[in-house]
């Protein structure tokens, strides 16, 4: 309970000043990486005070010189914090419109360029996805989407909504599947208590979408779903089991984030996301 109260206090302490900075920057018409830096700072702040360590596997599969549509499973609010902490910008989350209604945070969310979707209004949802497609082409940014549309209570993948896949087909942007595990142990859906732990974010190989069309959309969905399922349960195909500690002998494509920090591997170029982990 003490941890949960401490986290709640820090959420307020972190959100107020960082949101004001984002809103002010938006009001002044500031563009650039400031919004991504604010998102990184905010999410890593919350992860640290929660006692949650994030391990990233396959970060080198995430291109930094081209837009991508990052599609992830969703089990906990901490999935959002973990992804916001490690995805190199520029990027935008596409999420339900209710987030934009949160006092102060909602205005900062919109000022930072994130996109809200009204899932109860099909035409409005289509317009939001069209806006996302325009932004991808305009500033070479990426989007992060949870195709389940809500958090899974059991950890099993829920049916996928088609928005992310229609966006990929219409823009021709590659989809990067992501499997996030460990979030349910930290803060499952419906819980009020935050527990310390480790979240593992595994990026899969980018899936080219140029050869897909609306008529083959279901095949694309099935491919992405299969990859995410595999990334969520890597122990079944020889990958590290959830909760395994990162050691000095770990694979070079793994990056440990707070609360335990590690140095960069001198044998490979530093990835932009790693600069934020130190």
C-alpha atoms as one frame of an Amber mdcrd trajectory, in Angstrom:
protein
   0.000   0.000   0.000   2.855   2.395   0.811   4.346   1.777  -2.629   0.990
   2.463  -4.284   0.545   5.757  -2.414   4.105   6.741  -3.283   3.472   5.994
  -6.962   0.196   7.954  -6.939   1.941  10.964  -5.393   4.698  10.834  -7.987
   2.243  10.508 -10.850   0.807  13.874  -9.799   4.216  15.439  -9.132   5.541
  14.262 -12.513   2.448  14.940 -14.570   1.769  18.542 -13.556   5.065  20.226
 -14.526   5.741  18.029 -17.568   2.209  18.572 -18.852   2.538  22.320 -18.413
   5.764  22.253 -20.420   4.089  20.278 -23.216   1.050  22.547 -23.271   3.237
  25.657 -23.281   5.401  24.283 -26.089   2.297  23.489 -28.110   0.860  26.944
 -27.521   4.097  28.514 -28.768   4.124  26.263 -31.814   7.298  24.462 -30.800
   8.015  21.380 -32.898  10.608  18.657 -32.612  11.776  16.090 -30.092  10.748
  17.966 -26.939   7.479  16.029 -26.717   9.209  12.660 -27.049  11.699  13.661
 -24.371   8.905  14.676 -22.046   7.134  11.344 -22.614  10.357   9.433 -21.938
  11.001  11.417 -18.759   7.441  10.974 -17.485   7.261   7.230 -18.085  10.714
   6.485 -16.702   9.965   8.565 -13.619   6.884   6.440 -12.896   8.726   3.189
 -13.605  11.520   4.104 -11.201   9.282   5.072  -8.290   7.222   1.909  -8.901
  10.301  -0.289  -8.582   9.709  -1.626 -12.084  12.598  -2.640 -14.295  12.135
  -2.802 -18.062  14.145  -5.136 -20.235  14.145  -4.616 -23.986  14.919  -7.385
 -26.461  15.324  -6.858 -30.189  15.619  -3.080 -30.114  17.855  -3.201 -33.180
  14.849  -4.464 -35.162  13.163  -1.102 -34.712  14.329   1.165 -37.549  14.979
   4.776 -36.580  15.167   6.144 -40.124  11.656   5.233 -41.254   8.134   5.357
 -39.820   6.621   2.199 -38.402   3.363   1.058 -36.895   4.165  -0.557 -33.560
   1.477  -3.066 -32.603   1.514  -4.524 -29.086  -0.521  -6.701 -26.770  -2.041
  -4.937 -23.763  -2.299  -6.371 -20.242  -1.580  -3.423 -17.948  -1.242   0.341
 -17.833   2.439  -0.349 -17.259   2.677  -1.631 -20.837   2.134   1.994 -21.869
   4.841   3.281 -19.531   7.287   0.617 -20.708   6.748   1.345 -24.400   6.802
   5.114 -23.894  10.123   4.704 -22.095  11.929   2.736 -24.793  10.461   3.516
 -28.229  12.774   5.999 -29.972  10.936   9.072 -31.207   9.289  10.642 -32.923
   6.260   8.566 -32.085   2.596   8.945 -31.224   0.191   6.767 -29.327  -3.261
   6.200 -30.780  -5.688   5.543 -27.950  -9.270   5.986 -26.801 -10.625   9.515
 -26.574 -11.182   9.248 -22.796  -7.468   9.925 -22.249  -7.845  13.349 -23.814
 -10.478  14.207 -21.196  -8.139  13.776 -18.209  -7.539  17.243 -16.685  -4.207
  18.762 -17.679  -2.789  15.419 -18.899  -5.333  15.319 -21.707  -4.333  18.715
 -23.043  -0.661  17.757 -22.845  -1.436  14.478 -24.622  -3.012  16.316 -27.549
  -0.371  19.069 -27.574   2.276  16.371 -27.910   0.635  15.081 -31.064  -0.901
  11.867 -29.725  -4.167  10.899 -31.361  -7.453  10.117 -29.650 -10.005   7.812
 -31.256 -13.731   7.835 -30.629 -14.473   4.131 -30.844 -18.210   4.755 -30.523
 -18.243   6.843 -33.715 -17.004   4.968 -36.785 -16.648   8.051 -38.973 -14.756
   9.935 -36.273 -12.466   6.935 -35.764 -11.754   6.815 -39.498 -10.883  10.520
 -39.487  -8.473   9.944 -36.601  -6.720   7.162 -38.508  -6.578   9.345 -41.615
  -4.890  12.011 -39.473  -2.400   9.442 -38.229  -1.638   8.452 -41.821  -1.079
  12.083 -42.778   1.307  12.621 -39.881   3.279   9.491 -40.692   3.870  10.751
 -44.216   4.464  14.352 -43.129   7.087  13.994 -40.415   8.312  10.398 -40.713
   6.980   9.570 -37.249   5.633   6.278 -35.960   2.500   5.265 -34.117   1.973
   2.857 -31.236  -1.319   0.953 -31.146  -2.951  -1.731 -29.009  -5.234  -3.627
 -31.417  -7.069  -5.413 -28.596  -8.583  -2.044 -27.705  -8.466  -2.711 -23.959
  -6.392  -4.517 -21.357  -6.694  -8.274 -21.153  -7.681  -9.494 -17.687  -6.339
 -13.031 -18.238  -3.262 -12.232 -20.313  -4.705 -14.048 -23.309  -4.852 -12.030
 -26.514  -8.282 -10.546 -27.152  -9.733 -10.225 -30.669  -7.935  -7.595 -32.723
  -9.668  -4.499 -34.034  -8.808  -3.647 -37.618  -7.739   0.009 -37.288  -3.986
  -0.581 -37.048  -4.032  -2.894 -40.028  -6.107  -0.609 -42.224  -3.682   2.200
 -41.381  -0.742  -0.007 -42.377  -2.364  -1.096 -45.636  -3.325   2.445 -46.642
   0.100   3.933 -45.853   2.303   0.978 -46.816   4.199   1.398 -43.532   5.721
  -1.719 -41.972   4.202  -3.165 -38.811   6.554  -3.997 -35.945   4.921  -6.599
 -33.648   5.675  -6.299 -29.937   5.132  -8.734 -27.104   5.033  -7.203 -23.617
   5.097  -9.509 -20.607   5.246  -8.887 -16.862   2.819  -5.981 -16.684   0.027
  -8.057 -15.158   2.290  -8.946 -12.232   2.956  -5.268 -11.610  -0.534  -3.836
 -12.063  -3.263  -6.045 -13.580  -6.553  -4.709 -14.880  -8.925  -3.876 -12.019
  -6.144  -3.738  -9.409  -5.397  -0.873  -7.023  -2.042  -2.038  -5.720   1.244
  -1.531  -7.588   3.906  -4.222  -7.164   7.556  -4.036  -8.100   8.784  -6.341
 -10.826  10.188  -6.633 -14.314   8.533  -5.960 -17.648  10.054  -7.418 -20.800
   9.430  -5.710 -24.128  10.280  -7.849 -27.164  10.319  -6.320 -30.622   9.748
  -8.664 -33.542  10.882  -8.454 -37.133   9.135  -5.703 -39.130   6.364  -7.031
 -41.367   6.170  -5.381 -44.816   2.604  -4.388 -45.629   2.920  -3.153 -49.204
   1.774  -6.506 -50.628  -1.370  -6.580 -48.500  -4.705  -5.036 -49.421  -8.110
  -4.767 -47.801  -9.013  -8.109 -49.356  -6.060  -9.789 -47.605  -6.333  -7.828
 -44.361  -7.268 -10.915 -42.333  -4.048 -12.624 -43.411  -2.060  -9.642 -42.157
  -3.927  -9.674 -38.850  -3.273 -13.394 -38.453   0.440 -12.905 -39.168   0.795
 -10.100 -36.634  -1.225 -11.984 -34.023   0.963 -15.057 -34.441   4.146 -13.010
 -34.035   2.864 -11.197 -30.931   1.804 -14.493 -29.353   5.288 -15.890 -29.931
   6.955 -12.763 -28.541   4.770 -12.912 -25.415   5.838 -16.508 -24.682   9.467
 -16.746 -25.802  10.309 -19.611 -23.441   8.470 -21.923 -25.807  10.918 -21.168
 -28.625  14.166 -20.936 -26.728  13.969 -17.320 -25.612  14.559 -16.118 -22.035
  11.738 -16.756 -19.584   9.943 -13.813 -18.013  11.531 -12.608 -14.832  15.034
 -13.821 -15.730  17.645 -11.371 -14.518  19.870  -9.573 -16.981  23.492 -10.595
 -16.504  26.771  -9.513 -18.011  26.540 -12.492 -20.381  23.148 -11.453 -21.757
  22.531 -11.081 -25.475  23.776  -7.847 -27.003  20.287  -6.957 -28.190  19.031
  -6.585 -24.642  18.888  -3.232 -22.885  18.050  -2.962 -19.205  16.158   0.080
 -18.012  15.499   1.405 -14.484  15.560   0.792 -11.611  18.710  -1.259 -12.349
  20.809   0.392 -15.052  23.566  -1.023 -17.257  26.225   0.515 -19.437  26.243
   0.504 -23.226  27.852  -2.332 -25.142  31.069  -0.976 -26.677  30.826  -3.485
 -29.532  27.785  -1.923 -31.208  26.559   1.615 -31.955  24.411   3.202 -29.312
  20.691   3.113 -30.088  18.808   6.381 -29.438  16.613   4.737 -26.801  19.639
   3.663 -24.792  20.737   7.242 -24.225  17.597   7.670 -22.155  18.339   4.618
 -20.004  21.331   6.152 -18.350
